[in-house]
Amino acid sequence: MGIPRNQEDACSILKQKKSWRSALKKTERKWGVSPGMQLAFIKTESNFRPTARTKRRYFLGLIPSGRISSAYGYSQALDGTWKEYKKRTGKRYHRRSNFAHSTNFIGWYVDKSNRLLGIPKNNAYLQYLAYHQGQAGFKTGAYKTKSGLLKVAKKTAYNKKIFDRQLKKCL
């Protein structure tokens, strides 16, 4: 089981995680989001770790005092956004630690950003910025001054391109 070993190769990932293939295809059919984009978002957000969480905060450098955010799982969806997703899609029993549920969430979110913000579904750079900042945060344009985030978005878009190319051979 575990985390895929070679995270740079989409075909290698799917060889190790056979059930992921159908999840990626199902999300693509339902939401029009490429499997490469789904994998790129998950790689960026959690490095394919099902129970990934943000770092802990420490009071006085010693006493744990919660986490930086409520982001959790493959998709690193926040509690409030995940709750909205479950309500809007009727997926009451979906879990963030489930790969198929997480890909569906990503598809739903990209579709929502397309409808609300007009970002093309295949534009991984802008879609990732909206995903990371939230649609309201994206609208303000505050991300434009966050050089670290812009680099991450660029890397995510690059990974999408590579993954999409690789998946043509094995999906």
GUBAKOL-639011 format. One line per field, with one value per residue: residue number from 0; residue in three letters; x negated, y, z of N, C-alpha, C in turn. Coordinates in steps of 0.02 Angstrom, whole numbers, plus 50000, padded with zeros to 5 digits. Atoms other than C-alpha are relative to their C-alpha. Layout:
nr = NUM  ...
rest = ALA  ...
nc1 = X  ...
nc2 = Y  ...
nc3 = Z  ...
cac1 = X  ...
cac2 = Y  ...
cac3 = Z  ...
cc1 = X  ...
cc2 = Y  ...
cc3 = Z  ...
***
This chain:
nr = 0  1  2  3  4  5  6  7  8  9  10  11  12  13  14  15  16  17  18  19  20  21  22  23  24  25  26  27  28  29  30  31  32  33  34  35  36  37  38  39  40  41  42  43  44  45  46  47  48  49  50  51  52  53  54  55  56  57  58  59  60  61  62  63  64  65  66  67  68  69  70  71  72  73  74  75  76  77  78  79  80  81  82  83  84  85  86  87  88  89  90  91  92  93  94  95  96  97  98  99  100  101  102  103  104  105  106  107  108  109  110  111  112  113  114  115  116  117  118  119  120  121  122  123  124  125  126  127  128  129  130  131  132  133  134  135  136  137  138  139  140  141  142  143  144  145  146  147  148  149  150  151  152  153  154  155  156  157  158  159  160  161  162  163  164  165  166  167  168  169  170
rest = MET  GLY  ILE  PRO  ARG  ASN  GLN  GLU  ASP  ALA  CYS  SER  ILE  LEU  LYS  GLN  LYS  LYS  SER  TRP  ARG  SER  ALA  LEU  LYS  LYS  THR  GLU  ARG  LYS  TRP  GLY  VAL  SER  PRO  GLY  MET  GLN  LEU  ALA  PHE  ILE  LYS  THR  GLU  SER  ASN  PHE  ARG  PRO  THR  ALA  ARG  THR  LYS  ARG  ARG  TYR  PHE  LEU  GLY  LEU  ILE  PRO  SER  GLY  ARG  ILE  SER  SER  ALA  TYR  GLY  TYR  SER  GLN  ALA  LEU  ASP  GLY  THR  TRP  LYS  GLU  TYR  LYS  LYS  ARG  THR  GLY  LYS  ARG  TYR  HIS  ARG  ARG  SER  ASN  PHE  ALA  HIS  SER  THR  ASN  PHE  ILE  GLY  TRP  TYR  VAL  ASP  LYS  SER  ASN  ARG  LEU  LEU  GLY  ILE  PRO  LYS  ASN  ASN  ALA  TYR  LEU  GLN  TYR  LEU  ALA  TYR  HIS  GLN  GLY  GLN  ALA  GLY  PHE  LYS  THR  GLY  ALA  TYR  LYS  THR  LYS  SER  GLY  LEU  LEU  LYS  VAL  ALA  LYS  LYS  THR  ALA  TYR  ASN  LYS  LYS  ILE  PHE  ASP  ARG  GLN  LEU  LYS  LYS  CYS  LEU
nc1 = 49957  50044  50006  50036  50072  50023  49946  50011  49977  49929  49988  50026  49951  49940  50019  50000  49934  49956  49933  50001  49985  49928  49982  50022  49957  49932  50000  50007  49934  49949  50015  50041  50066  50045  50033  50064  49988  49981  50061  50044  49974  50011  50073  50018  49966  50012  50049  49965  49990  49928  49983  50044  49975  50047  50043  49973  50022  50024  49999  50066  50045  49999  49934  49959  49939  49959  50033  49999  49933  49964  50013  50010  49991  50031  49985  50012  49940  49985  49938  49941  49993  49980  49930  49961  50003  49956  49931  49981  50001  49963  50048  50005  50047  50067  50055  50058  50055  49984  50025  49945  49962  50041  50001  49934  50001  50041  49959  49945  50028  50023  49939  49972  50044  49986  49935  50000  50055  50015  50066  49993  50013  50066  50052  50021  50032  49948  49956  50033  49998  49932  49993  50039  49978  49928  49975  49997  50069  50025  49969  50035  50065  50054  50050  50049  50059  50026  50046  50006  49939  50002  50047  49966  49949  50036  50022  49939  49982  50051  49986  49939  50021  50039  49956  49955  50040  50016  49938  49979  50029  49981  49934
nc2 = 49940  49942  49943  50019  49988  49953  49950  49960  50040  50016  50071  50038  49990  50040  50070  50015  49985  50018  49973  49928  49991  49989  49937  49945  49999  49982  49928  49968  50004  49961  49929  49973  49982  50052  50039  49969  49944  50029  50025  49944  49967  50043  50001  49937  49991  50050  50051  50064  50028  49997  49966  49941  49942  49944  50002  49977  49936  50010  49943  49995  50047  50065  50030  50002  49960  50006  50003  49939  49998  50064  50040  50070  50051  49994  49936  49947  49959  49971  50025  49964  50013  50070  50003  49973  50050  50056  49975  49983  50059  50055  50053  49995  50047  49994  49986  49968  50048  50046  49972  49986  49944  49940  49979  49972  49933  49957  49988  49954  49934  49972  49983  49941  49943  49985  49965  49937  49955  50004  50030  50062  50060  50028  49952  50024  49946  49957  50042  50015  49939  49995  50057  49985  49937  49997  49958  49930  49977  49993  49939  49940  49996  49997  50051  49971  49977  50057  50032  50071  50032  49997  50053  50064  50005  50014  50070  50041  49998  50040  50070  50019  50010  50062  50057  50011  50030  50068  50040  50020  50066  50053  49992
nc3 = 50000  49991  50046  50060  49995  50050  50007  50061  50056  49992  50016  49943  49945  50014  49994  49928  49972  50056  49993  50014  50071  50011  49965  50043  50059  49979  49987  50065  50034  49964  49991  50055  49974  50022  49948  49984  49954  49935  49969  49985  49940  49942  49988  49968  49935  49947  50021  50002  49933  49986  49938  49993  49963  49997  49941  49935  49971  49932  49954  49968  50032  49967  49987  50061  49993  50060  50066  50040  50028  49993  50060  49983  50051  50065  50033  49951  49996  49934  49971  50025  50071  50005  49978  50056  50054  49983  50003  50069  50043  49969  49982  49927  49968  50029  49953  50032  50002  50053  50063  50047  49974  50008  50070  50014  49969  50043  50059  49980  49986  50064  50036  49966  50018  50070  50004  49963  50016  50071  50012  50039  49960  50014  49980  49934  49963  49969  49960  49936  49959  49973  49954  49940  49968  49997  50054  49977  49995  50068  50028  49975  50034  49951  50017  50048  49963  49963  50047  49984  50025  50073  50020  49989  50052  50062  49995  50006  50071  50034  49984  50037  50070  50002  49984  50056  50054  49980  49996  50068  50012  49953  49969
cac1 = 50000  49919  49869  49816  49627  49594  49702  49630  49702  49892  49885  49778  49902  50048  49952  49934  50110  50223  50387  50333  50351  50541  50553  50455  50559  50724  50679  50625  50792  50896  50805  50696  50534  50386  50310  50143  50214  50292  50126  50029  50143  50129  49939  49924  50047  50005  49869  49998  50015  50194  50187  50076  50101  50025  49887  49926  49917  49821  49848  49681  49599  49644  49829  49931  50074  50165  50124  50091  50255  50387  50318  50319  50301  50248  50329  50287  50466  50511  50650  50772  50740  50757  50920  50985  50929  51022  51179  51179  51140  51241  51083  51116  51000  50850  50684  50532  50418  50501  50415  50573  50666  50521  50512  50699  50676  50539  50652  50796  50683  50605  50779  50838  50686  50724  50905  50872  50707  50703  50539  50524  50527  50362  50269  50179  50083  50235  50343  50212  50202  50392  50384  50251  50320  50504  50616  50643  50457  50417  50537  50438  50278  50177  50087  49995  49875  49842  49687  49674  49854  49829  49680  49784  49924  49798  49727  49904  49943  49780  49823  49996  49917  49793  49924  50047  49910  49860  50041  50068  49961  50044  50218
cac2 = 50000  50161  50316  50295  50281  50372  50527  50600  50462  50452  50278  50212  50286  50199  50035  50043  50110  50017  50083  50263  50242  50229  50373  50487  50438  50456  50632  50677  50617  50704  50870  50887  50897  50802  50659  50748  50902  50796  50709  50873  50954  50803  50794  50978  50972  50810  50715  50575  50554  50510  50586  50737  50885  51057  51087  51114  51283  51297  51416  51477  51357  51208  51182  51121  51243  51177  51176  51312  51267  51129  51063  50874  50724  50700  50862  50964  51027  51142  51089  51223  51192  51004  51029  51138  51008  50868  50975  51035  50863  50756  50655  50648  50502  50562  50569  50675  50525  50430  50455  50442  50561  50684  50680  50711  50859  50930  50910  50996  51139  51166  51164  51292  51405  51391  51445  51582  51652  51602  51508  51375  51200  51157  51309  51224  51381  51493  51349  51304  51485  51487  51317  51375  51550  51507  51587  51745  51759  51735  51876  52000  51960  51956  51801  51913  51972  51798  51743  51576  51532  51586  51467  51324  51361  51361  51193  51122  51177  51099  50935  50934  50949  50808  50694  50721  50677  50521  50463  50457  50299  50209  50274
cac3 = 50000  50058  49964  49782  49768  49604  49615  49455  49345  49328  49248  49390  49515  49429  49423  49612  49643  49522  49594  49563  49374  49382  49508  49391  49240  49333  49391  49215  49143  49277  49294  49138  49236  49164  49265  49252  49338  49475  49508  49501  49632  49747  49725  49770  49914  50003  49908  49893  50081  50129  50303  50269  50386  50400  50527  50710  50794  50956  51101  51171  51049  51159  51186  51036  51004  50853  50668  50541  50455  50449  50282  50280  50165  49986  49927  50083  50083  50227  50346  50286  50101  50124  50217  50074  49946  50038  50052  49870  49796  49917  49956  50143  50175  50075  50167  50128  50159  50015  49846  49739  49853  49845  49655  49647  49765  49653  49501  49591  49647  49475  49397  49525  49490  49305  49331  49461  49399  49216  49235  49098  49172  49087  49154  49299  49347  49379  49440  49571  49629  49650  49737  49859  49893  49881  49752  49856  49891  49707  49660  49767  49671  49832  49766  49640  49777  49847  49752  49842  49799  49617  49605  49677  49553  49410  49469  49484  49306  49247  49336  49255  49083  49118  49198  49055  48930  49028  49051  48863  48867  49012  49054
cc1 = 49956  50003  49962  49926  49976  50055  49992  50030  50071  50014  49975  50048  50060  49985  50003  50070  50053  50070  50003  50019  50074  50023  49983  50045  50071  50005  49993  50067  50051  49986  49958  49932  49952  49969  49932  50007  50018  49937  49953  50023  49985  49925  49979  50027  49977  49945  50030  50007  50073  50020  49956  50037  49948  49959  50037  49974  49977  50000  49934  49950  50001  50068  50042  50065  50041  49958  50008  50068  50033  49990  49982  50008  49964  50006  49985  50059  50010  50068  50062  50013  50023  50074  50046  50004  50050  50074  50023  50004  50041  49955  49986  49946  49930  49950  49940  49940  50013  49980  50056  50042  49962  49996  50067  50005  49962  50039  50055  49973  49978  50061  50031  49958  50010  50065  49998  49948  49982  49932  50010  49980  49931  49943  49979  49970  50053  50047  49967  50000  50069  50012  49966  50027  50075  50025  50003  49930  49969  50025  49963  49933  49941  49944  49943  49936  49967  49955  49993  50060  50000  49953  50033  50053  49968  49977  50059  50022  49952  50014  50062  49982  49963  50045  50048  49964  49986  50063  50026  49976  50031  50070  50054
cc2 = 50062  50053  49977  50019  50053  50050  50044  49965  49975  49926  49955  50005  49954  49925  49978  50006  49988  50031  50075  50016  50017  50064  50060  50007  50023  50075  50038  50001  50047  50075  50031  50024  49942  49961  50029  50058  49974  49976  50057  50036  49957  49995  50063  50004  49951  49950  49930  49967  50008  50039  50061  50056  50055  49994  50025  50069  49985  50065  50000  49950  49929  49965  50001  50039  49999  49999  50065  50008  49932  49955  49929  49956  50012  50070  50060  50049  50024  49973  50032  49986  49929  49992  50027  49951  49943  50022  50011  49938  49942  49942  50002  49958  50004  50021  50028  49952  49946  50031  50018  50059  50066  50022  50030  50071  50049  50017  50050  50071  50035  50022  50064  50063  50020  50040  50069  50051  50000  49971  49935  49939  49970  50047  49984  50056  50042  49959  49983  50061  50009  49945  50017  50061  50001  50048  50074  50029  50012  50066  50064  50010  50004  49951  50029  50023  49943  49958  49925  49961  49998  49946  49931  49990  49983  49927  49953  49996  49958  49925  49976  49983  49933  49939  49986  49965  49926  49955  49979  49930  49945  50006  49969
cc3 = 50000  49946  49938  50004  49950  49983  49939  49939  50011  49986  50056  50059  49989  50000  50073  50031  49946  50005  49983  49928  49990  50035  49956  49939  50016  50012  49934  49963  50032  49998  49944  50021  49984  50059  50020  50048  50069  50037  50020  50063  50062  50016  50037  50071  50054  49984  50004  50068  50020  50063  50013  50038  49996  50064  50062  50016  50071  50038  50037  49971  50027  50001  49935  50010  49936  49936  49964  49967  50009  49939  50019  49937  49935  49970  50044  50002  50071  50025  49969  49926  49989  50019  49944  49943  50014  49994  49927  49955  50027  50020  50075  50031  49970  50053  49962  49994  49946  49933  49952  50023  49990  49927  49981  50028  49955  49936  50014  50009  49936  49959  50029  49984  49928  49994  50033  49975  49926  49983  49960  50042  49986  50018  50072  50042  50037  50043  50068  50046  50032  50052  50066  50038  50015  49947  50020  50004  49931  49969  50021  49965  50047  49985  49957  50035  50039  49955  50012  49973  49923  49973  50007  49946  49932  49998  49992  49927  49958  50010  49962  49928  49993  50012  49942  49942  50016  49997  49932  49984  50043  50029  49958
***
